[in-house]
C-alpha cells in the first residue's frame, strides 16, 4: 500500500469526512554562474507529502517528508480540527476527472539529464554572452523533473510527470560612464525548444546597447515595453486584479467593471493552461479540477476571473481550475493548501514589428527590463516600477541612444486604455519567483516618467 493509499484508508477508518494527500518527487539540477564561469552545480532529490483534512467542515493541513509516519500526520491534523471553526460554505473535494494528454510538458531527455550535460548548456549561455565590452557574466540554469500524485477520499487519483528548464544570464559592463547591464532569459518544458545561445545573445545585446546612457528628462512619453518587462507588469501588477477573491472583496481596481470595457478593443488577456511549452501548463489543476482556457479580458472587455475551490465555495461559485501549489524554482510543491493563481498569462499577439512600433513613435522609450515593480494602491490600480537598464530613447521614429534609470508611477486602468500598439514578438517569460507569462511587446501612450 502506497503512502497516499494509507492516508486515505486510515482517515476513513477514524471517521474523517474528507482527506486529500499529495506526493511530490522532485529532481532539481541547478548550475550557478558567477564571474563569467560556472562555480557550482547541485543536483537534489526531494520527496514531500501534503495532507489536507476536512472534518465537520473544519480544514486542517499537515506536511511531512516521512512516508512511514503518514498516519501520524493524519492523526495530528485530525486533532487540530477540534480547535478550528467550521467553514460552513465548504462543499467538498472533487471527484475523479479524466485528464487530456497535453503536448510539450514532458521531456525524457530533461528527466535523465546528467550534470555534465547541464554544465554544457550553461557554458553555451556564457559563451554566447561574451563580448569585449562585457566585464562580468552571472546567472543560473535550473532543470526540474517532478512526479506529482494527488489522491482524495472521493476516488480522485491523479498522477503527472513534468519537466521544466529555465535559464537566465545577466551581463554587466563597467566600460561606460556608469555601470550598465543586460538580461537574457528563456524557459520551457523540453530541451529541443530551449535556446541557451539566445539567452546569452539577448543579455549581450541589451548590455552593449546600454553603454554610455544619456539622462532621460522627466516628461510624458510613449513607452514600448518589451516582452520581459511586460511579464514583470503581468506578474506583479495585473494578475491579482483578476483573482476571484480579490474581485469579490472589492480589492481589485476592476471590481466594479465586470463585463465592462477596461482596455482598448484589440487587447485580449487569457490564462492558457494548455499551451505547449508553458511553464504553468497542466491538464488538471493542483486540486484535481480540469483546467481550461480562461479569457480574462476579451477584446477589451473584463470577462472572467480565476479561482480555486475554497475561494469559489465561499462566494457560492465553482472553481475555475486555478488551484496552484507553487514550487521552487519551478513546478509544484507539497503545500497542503493551494492558492489561486493563473497558469500562463497570455496576451494575444499583434501584427506590428518592433521596428514599425519604433518608426511610429515620436517621443518615447523602449524599455527592456523593469525592477522593483509593486502596487502602490492596489484598489485604484496605481503602481510603481523602475527601468534601470535596457532603455533606449526614441525621437521622431529613431533610436538616438541608451537612457539612464527612470521611475514610472502609473495607473493600470489608464495603461490598458492607452495601449496604442501590440507587437508580433510574443515570447515566454518568467521573472524570478514569479508567474509564467507569454507576451509580445506593448506600446502605451502618455506615461509620466521621472528621471533618477
N, C-alpha and C positions, 0 to 999 in steps of 0.2 A: 504493500500500500504506500503510495506517494505521500509526501508531507501535506500536499493540498487535500488529498482524499481523507487523510487522517483528521485534518482540521474540520472539514465539512461533516464527516461522520461523528466526530466527538461532540461538536457543537449541537448537533441534532439530539444526541444521546442525553445531554444535560439540559435540554429544553430551550435552547436559544432559538429565537424566531428566525433570524437570518444570519448567515455568515458568508463573507466574501474573503477570499485569500488570493494573493498574487505572489508569484515567484519570479524573480528576475535574475538571470545569469548573464554576466557581462564580462567580455574580454575587451580591455581598453589598451591600445598602444598609443603612447604619446612620445613624440620627438620634439625636443626643445632646442631652439636656435638662439644663440647669443654671440655677439661679436663676430658675426658672419660665419659661424661654424656651429656644427651640431655639438652640443655639450652634454646631452643626456637623452637616453631612450629608456622608457619604462613600459613594461607590459604587466598589467594587473588583471586578476580574475576576481570578480565579486559574485557572491550568491546571497541574496537577501529575500526576506519574506515580509509582506504587509498584510495585516488582518483587520477587517472591519466587521464589527458585530452590531446588529440591530436587535434589541430586545425590548419589547413593550414601547417601541418607537424611540428608545434611547440608543444613541450611537456612540460606540467606543472604538478605539483603534490601538493596535499594537504592532511593533516592528521587531524582527529578530533575524539573526544570522544563523541560528542553531535549529536545523531541521529535526533534531532529536527531541527538542522541547517545544514543539508546536502546540501540543495540548496544554502545556504550562502557559503559553501565550494566550490561548483561548480562555483559560481559567482567569488569568489576570484581567483580560478585557471584560469578562463577564462580571467580575467583582466591581469593576469601575462603573458599570451601568447603574448600579444601585445608588450612586451618588449623583447621577445625571438627571436632567429634566427631559421629559419626553418631547420629541418633535412631532406634534400631532399631525402635521401636514405630510409626513413621510408615507409613501405609497408602496414601496418595495423595490428590491433589486430586480434587474431584468431577467428574462428567461432566455433560453437558447436562441442564438441568431446564426443564420447561415451567412458566412462571410464570402466575399468575392476575392478572387486572386488578382492582385494588382501587379503591374509591371514596374520595374525599376526601383525595387525596395530591398532586394537581397542579392548579394554577390558572393559566391563561394570563394573567389579569389581574395576578397577582403576578409572573409571569415578565417581563412587559413594563412593570411599574410605573415611572413616572417619579419623579425626585427630588422634584418639586413635589407629586405625589400622596402620596408617603411623608411629606413635611412636613405635609400637611393631616391625615393620620392622627395624627401625633404631636401636632399642635396640638389636635386633638379630645381627646386624652388629657390634655393640660394643662388645657384649658378645663373639662373635667368634674371636675377635681380642685380647682379654685379655690374658696376659701371665705375669709371674713373672718378666720377663726381660724387659717388656714394661712399660714405665712410663706414657705416655700420648697418648690418642687417640683423634683425631679430625676428622671432616668430615661433610658430609651432605647427605641428601636424598631429591630428587626432584621428584614429581609426577605431571604430567601435563595432563589435559583434554582440548582439544580445538575443537571448531566448526569453520571451515573456509568456507566462502562462497565468491565466485568470480562471478561477473556479468559484462558483457560489452555490448556495443551498437550493436554488431554483433550477438546477440542472445545467447551468451555463458552464461550459468548459472550452476555453479558447486558448490556442497556442500560436505564437507568432515568432518567426525568426526574422531579424532585421540586421542590416549593415549600414554604417554611416562613415563618411570621410569628410574632413574639413581641414583646410589649411589656410594660414594667414602669414603674410610677410609684411614687416614694417621696415622700410628703407629710410635711412637718415643721412643727411648731408650737412656738414658744417662749412662747406666751401661756398659760403653765401654771406650776405650781410647779416643774416640771423639764421639759426639752425632751422631746417625745414625737413619734412618727412613725407612719405607716400605709403599708401597701403594697398595690398593686393589680397584678395580673398576668393575662395571657391569652396563650395560644399555640395554634397550629393550622396548617393546611395550605392553607386557602382564605380569600380576603378576605371572602366572604359570611358566614362563620361567626365572624368576628373582630369583637369589640366594643371599639373604642377608648374609648367613653363609659363602659363598665362598669369598665374599668381605673382611670380617674380617680375614679369614684364609690366604688369599693372602697377606694382609698387615702384618700380624703377621709373616708369613714365611719370607718375604723379609727383615723385620726389624731384626728379631733374627739372620738370616744368615749373616747380615751385621755387627754384633758386633765385635769390635776389628779388624778393617780393616788394611791391610798392605799397605805400599806405593807401588804404581804402577810406575815402571820406564818408562820414556819417551822412546818409541820404536814403532816398527811396529807390529801390532797384527792381528790375526783373531778375528773378533768380532761376537758373536751370539747376535743379537738384539731380545729380547723377544717381544711379540705382543704389549704391552703397549708402548714400545719405538719405535717400527716400526710405530705405529699410530701417534706418535709425528712427525716423519720424513715425513709421508704421508701428514699430515695436513699443516706443516709449510715449507716444502722444495719441495716435489714432486708435489702436486696438481696444483699449479699456473702455472707450466710449460706445462700443458695440457689445459689451458684456451684458447679458440679460439682467444680472444682479445690479449692475451699476445703473442701467437704464431704468429699471423698475423702482430703484431707490431715489430716483431723480438726481443722481450724481454725475450723469453724463451731460455733456454740452448739447446732446441731441435728444434728451429725454422727452421733450415736447414736440419733436419733429418726426415721429414715426409716420411713414407713408407720405412725408413731405419732401420737397426738393432741398437738398443740403449741399449740393455741388453742381458743377457745370453738367450739362446734359450728357456729354460723351465720356464721363468718368464713371467707371464701374469697379467696385472692390468686392472680391469674392474670397471666401475661405474655401480652399480647394484641397480636400484631404486625399484626392485620388490622382493627383498629377505625378507623372513619372519623375523620379529623382528628387522629389521634395523631401526635405529633412523631416517634415511633420506628416508625411503621407502614411495613411493607415486605413484599412478597411473597417476595422472595429475600434471604437474608442476605448479608453482605459477603464470603463465600467461595463463594457460588453454591448454597447449600443452601436448599431450600424452607422457609419459616417456617411455624410452626403455633402455635395457641393451646396454652399450656403451663400446666396447673394446678399451681402450686407448693404451695398449701395448698387443700385441698378439704374443706369442712365441718369444718374444724379439723384435718384430717389432713395431714401432710407427705407430698406425693405425688411431686414431681419437682424436678429441678434444671435449670439451663441451662448450655450449654457450646458451645465451638467445636470444630473438627477436632482441633487439636493436643492440647488437654486431654483430649478424649474418647479419642483414639487411645492416649494414654499409659496409660490405665486399661482399654484393650480395649473401649471403648464407641463409640457413634456420636454424632455431633454432633446437638444439639437444634435447630440452625439459629439460633444466637445469636452468630455471629461479627460483631463490630462494629468499624468503623474510625471512631471518633468524631471528628467535625469541630466546628469553632467558627465562629460561635456556635451553629449547628445543622447537622444533616445529617452527611455523611460527610467523610472526609479521605483523603489518599493514603498513609496509613501502610501499609507493606508487610505488617506483622504485625498481624493483628486481635486484639482482646481478646474475652473472653466477657462479655456484659452483657445484661440484659433489654431488650426493645424498648419496651414500655409496661406498667409495673407497674400492675395494675388491681385495686382492691378492690371486691368486689361490693357494690352499693348496698343499704342497708337500707330501712326503711319509716318511720323516725321523722323528724319535722321538728326543726329546731334548737330551735324554741320548746318542743316537747314534751320534748326532752332537757334543756333548762334547767329546766322545771317539775318534772322528776323528779330534780333534783339538790339535795340538802340542804346540802352544804358543798363547794363546788367552784370551779373556774376555767374560764373559756372562753379558750382560747389560739389566737390567730390567726396568730402568727408565731414561729418559732424561729431562733436564731442559734447559731453555734459548736457544731454537733452533730457528735459523733465518738464512736467506740467507745473506751471506757476499757480494757476487757478483752474483746476480740472472741470468745475461746473460751468465755467464760462468758456473753457477751451483754450485759455491762454497758456503759452509755453515759451520756454527759453532754450536756446542752444548756441553753441559756439562753433564757428568754422575756423580752424587753426592752420590747416594746410590743405593743399589740393584746391586752391581758389584761383580762378582765372578771371581777369577783368575784361569785360566786353564793352566796346564802344562802337556804335554805328556798324554793327554786324561783324566786327572783327575782334579777336582776342588780342589785346595790346600788351599783356604780360601778367605775371602772377601777382596775387594780392596778399597782404598781411592779414592777421587774425581779425575777425569781426564777431560781434554778438548779435544774434537775431532774437527779438522778443516779438511774438506774433500771436495770432488767434487762429485756431484750427477751422472754425466755421468760415472765417474770412478767406483763409488759404484755399479751401476747397472750392469756393465760389470765384476765386481769382485765378484758377488754373487756365492758362492760355494755350498750352500745347502738351501733348503726351508723346514720348519718343517710341521708336520701334526697337529699342535696345534692351528688351526685357532680360533680366538676369536673376539668378538665385542668389540671395544674400542672407547672411545671418551674423548679427553683431554678437559680441561676447555676452554670454549669459542672457540671451535674448530669444525672440521669436523668429522662426524662419519666415522669409517672405520672398515673393517673386515679383519683380517690379521693373518697369522701364524708367527712363529719366522723365522728370516732370518739370514743366516751366510754370512759374507762378509770378503774377504781376503785383506791383505795389507793396513790396515788403520793405519795412524800415530796417535799416542796418546801422549799427553803432560801431564806430571804429574803436579798437582796443589799443 
